[in-house]
Amino acid sequence: MSDLLANRRRQARPRGAVRRTERRMKDSRWVEWAGRIGHVAKGVSYGLIAVLALQVAFGDRRQPRDREGVLRELTGSSFGTAVLIVLALGFFAYALWQFACLVLDRTDEGSGPKGLAKRARHGGVGVLYAASAVVAVSLALGSDTGSGGNEKAETALVFDWPFGRWIVAGVGLGLVAFGFHNLYEATTEKFRRDLREGEMGRALHSWSVRMGVFGHVARGVVFALAGVFLTKAAIDYDPDEAVGIDGALAKLAAHTYGTWLLSAVAFGLLAYALFCLVQARYRDV
């Protein structure tokens, strides 16, 4: 009997050590700072997209830019390499924080079906920002990344995969759902649940809520619009229908009231950029 108890104790020690290590990593200040730095980089990238979209709305007839387009735009400036490297570090930090939310449940979502779905979303966002970091590093080093975010070429490539049409449709519907989720966050102000509002001054709190609402509406419109066109591409089996964030902004610009629509969405994205900076300081990460 004593031997059996001793064996159980020896087996329990490694498991206990693993759990203690996981708790230390989950509560790590380094992961917290990665999240805060990442939110700053995210805000800067959305701010740059918004500024370039406003330039298009008020006279510059070029195609609006998505995140990768913004990074490519920076390569033409005198300080572009330094900015790209800083943004790459920020994107890597944000990806690290997202992966910590996935693996370590940093945001305490739990292990139920709903919690696992939210944690999986963190993983997907982490992959996207890790990819953005790789693009930024590649451009800073003077190399290129291939198709450069050409949604039409990428959609045509996926069409050639087994069940490719269904994959494209699924991604498109996922973008639509994400767009409506942002609209839901805006109307219910659910985005406030992770903010330490008690630490804010009255004026900052008021403005942060307004920026959060306006910003989530703008993001919702852009992602839902991109998802609609991607889904339509799958239905029509036509990759030329596919658009990304830049294409969605271009669709708005081409509308009868394009200047006003694009301006409204661009100001909304700028509001979201500022809200990201608020999150960098006051969000529970």
C-alpha positions, 0 to 999 in steps of 0.5 A: 500500500505504501509503495502504491501511495509513493508511486502516486506521489511521484506521478503527481509531482510532474503534473503539479510542476506542469500546472505551476509552470502554466500558471506562471506563463499565464500570469506572466508580465511579459505576455501582458506587455506583449499584448499592450505593445501589440495593441499599439501596433494594431492601432497604428496599422488601422490609423494608417489605413484610415489616413490613406482611405481619407486621401482617396476620398478627398482626391487621390484616385488610387486604390485604398490600402489594406494592412499589407498595402499600408506596409508596402506604402511605407517602403517608399518613405525615407523612414519606412524601414525603421517603421516596418521593423517597429510594426513587425515587432508589434505584430509579433508581440500581438500574435504572441499574446493571441497565442497565449490566449489560445493555449493558456486561456489568458482571458479566462474563456474556459474549456466549454464549447463557447470558450473553446470557440473564442480561444480558437478565434484568438489562434486565428487572429494570431496567425494573421498578425504573425503573417503581417509581421513576416510581411513587414520584415520581408519588406524591410529587408527589401524582399517581396512576399509573392502575390502581395495580398491579391485576393483574386489570384489567391481565390483562384488558387483555392478554387483549384483545391478539393472543395475549394469553392466551399472553402472560399464560401466558408471564409466569405461567410466567416468574414460576414459573421465577423462583420456582424459581430463587430456591429453587435459589439458596437450596439451592445457596447460589449467591447467595454467588458475588458476595459478597466474603466474605473481607472479612466477619467470621465472625459477619457471614458466617454470618448473611449466608448464613442470611439469604440462604438464608431470604430466597431461599426466601421470595421463591421461594415468593411469586413461584412462587405468583403465577406459578401463579395468573397461569398459571391465569388464562390457562388458565381465561381468567379475569383474576380469578384473577390475583394479584401479590405482595400477592395471593400473600401474601393467599392464604397469609393465607387458608390454614388455617394462614395466620398461621403461613405468612404470618409465615414468609414475611414473616420470610423477606422481612425476611431478604432485605431485610437480605441486600440491605443486606449486598449493598450493602456486600460484593457485587461490583457 
